[in-house]
Amino acid sequence: MAPTPWKTLSSRPIYENKWMQLREDIAELPNGRTTIYGVVTFGECVGVLPFVDDDHVILCRQYRYIFGENHRWEMPTGGMNPGEAPEQAALRELQEEAGYTAGRLEWVSSYYTSKSVCVETAHLYLGYDLTPSALPPDDTEDFELAVFSFAQALDMVVRSEIRDSMSVIAILHAARLRNQFG
């Protein structure tokens, strides 16, 4: 039998900016007790692992403020605009962050980036048949780009050098589809 849903008794906004909202809920549990529950809403995001050929991918790195890091590689990722389809957002992010568009996108996963306190769904793609096509990056973004062999990217995931969930999941799905596990 599935767990009984909680009942939201009240909800109040705490903070909001153009990227996220934070609210505090009071929820009633099935046993009648109540609890405070913080919820952060980001919306939807996309990522695309761009293959320049059968065995090489483009990865980017940028300064990640929250971790104070500028040395980790990742695939192009970003938020979706209102009314934008995931495929459109993936192509836009690829243009903004890598300077390419993909002739073909292959969906590999949609997942919740956090199972308990964040409302955010990520949509992941593999990009093929790349052609140069750049859009300006967001005003807070500054990228370094490099081409890696897919085997090297997979090894960086295995050694936890690549740590962001969208890149990790996309690279592992690509390895699964390429039968490169083990």
N, C-alpha and C positions, 0 to 999 in steps of 0.2 A: 504494500500500500504506500502510495506517495506521501511525503511529508505534508502536513497541513500548512497552507499559506498563512503568513502573518498579516495582521490588519494594521494599516497605517492610520493612526489616530490624529496626527498633526504633522505638518511639514512647514518649515520656515527657511527662506533663503538666507544664507550667511554671506556669500561673496560671489561675484560674477565678473568676468572679463570676456573679451571676444573669443577666447579659446576654451573656457571652462566655466562651470557653475558648481558651487558647493551649497548643499542644503543639509539641514538637520531634521530628521524625522523622529517622532515618537511612535514606536510600533508595539502592538500587542501580540505576544506570543500565544501559541495554542493553549498553554497552561494558564493564561490570564495575566501573567506578569507582563510588565512593559520594559522596554529598553530604548536607549538613545541610539540612533543609527545615523552616521554621517555618510552622505552619498555625493560623489564627485561625478559630474556628467561632462564628458568630452565629445560625445557624438560618434561619428564614424571616421575611420581613417583607412588609408590604402598603402600598399607597398608593392613594388615590382622588382623582381630580380632579373636584370637585363643580361641576356646572353649575346655577346658580340659574335660568337660562332658556337659550334657544338661543345667546345671545351673551355670557354673563357667567359667570365662575367665582369661587369663594371660594378665596383663598389665605391662609395664615397665616405669621406669622414669630415666632420665638422666639430666645432667646440660644443660640448654638451654641458650646459651651465649647471644643471642639477648635480652632476657627478664631478664637475671640474675636470673633464677629460677632453682631450683633442686627438687621441691616438687610436681609437677604435674604428674599425671599418664597419659599414652597414650598407644595406641596399637603399635606393631612393624610397622615401616614405613621406607621408604627410596627411593632413586632414582633408576631408571632403567639404566642398562648398555647398551651401543650401541648394537643393534641387539637382545636384550633380550625381550622375550614376557612378557607381564604383569604377567601371572601366574607363570612363572619361577622366575621373580623378587620377587613376593610375597613369594614364597617358600624360596628363598635365604634369604630375609630379616627376615623371621620367624626363620630361622636357625641361622643367625647372632645375632639377638636381643633377642630371647627367648630360643634358644637351642632345637627347635623342628622342625619337618616337619609335614605337614598335608597330610593325606591320601585323603582328599577331600577339594577342595576350592569351595566356592559358591560366584560368582560375585554378588555384590549388587549395585554398582554405578561407573560411570566414570563421572568426572566433572572438570570444570575449577576452579582452586584454587583462581583466581582473574579474575574478569570480565573485567578489563580495562587496567591494565598496566603490568601484568605478563603473559607470555606464559608458562603455566604449566598445565598438565592434570594429575589428580590423578585417580587411579584405585583401588577400594576397594573390599575386599573379606572377607568372614567369613571362618575360618579354622576349620575343624573337623577331628576326628580320628587322634589325635596327637601322634607322637612317638618321643622319644629323638633323636636328630640329630643336633649337633652343628657345626657351622662354626665360624671362628674367626670374631669378630666385626671389623668394620672400625677402623683405628688407632686413631680417635678422639672420639670414643664412649666408655662409661663406664656405664653399666646399673645396676639398681636394679630391680628385678622381684618380682611379687607377684600375687597370685591368689585371685580374687574377685568374689563374687556372681554376676551374671549378673544384678540382681536387684540393687546391690550396684553401679555397673558401670553406669547403667542408671541414678541412683540418682545423681551421681557425674556430669553427663552431665547436668541434670536439674538444679543443683545448680551452674553451671559454674565453677566447680572445674576442670573438663576436658575441655580444651579450644581449643586444636588444631582441625582444621576443619576435618581432615581425621578421627580421632577417634570419634568426635561428630557425623558425618554423618554415619559412620559404625554402631555405637551403636544404633542410632535412626532407621536405616534400620533393624537391628537385632530385635529391639523392635517391629517394624511394622510386621516383618515376624513371630514373636512369639506372636503377638496380645497382647502386653503388654503396649499399650498406655492407658492413663487415669488411 
